[in-house]
């Protein structure tokens, strides 16, 4: 039970970090596009 909980926490934090990486990459790309248009 404890190991299962530990695994869930690790996979959740990994998903959280990877989703944040996607958001940051998208924002940087969007900002660069806007600045390029300006």
N, C-alpha and C positions, 0 to 999 in steps of 0.2 A: 504493500500500500504506500509506504513512504517513498520507495523508488519510483513508483508510478506517478506520484505527486511531483517528485523532483523532475521526472522526465517531462511532465506536462508544463511545469514552470519554465524549464529550459526551452522547450519548443515554442512556448508562447512568447518568451522574451526574444527568441530568434525571429519569430514572425513579426513582432513589434518593431525590432530594429530594421529588418529588411523592408517593411512597409514604410518606415520613416525615411530610409534611403531612397525609396521610389519617390516619395513626396518631395524630398529635397532636390533630387535630380530633375524632377518635372518642373519645380519652381525655378531652378537655375536655368533650365532650357527656355522656359517661358519668359523669364526676365531678359535673357540674352536676345530672344526674338524681339521683344518690345524695344529694347535699347537699340537693336539693329535697325528697326523700323524708324525710330526717332533719329 
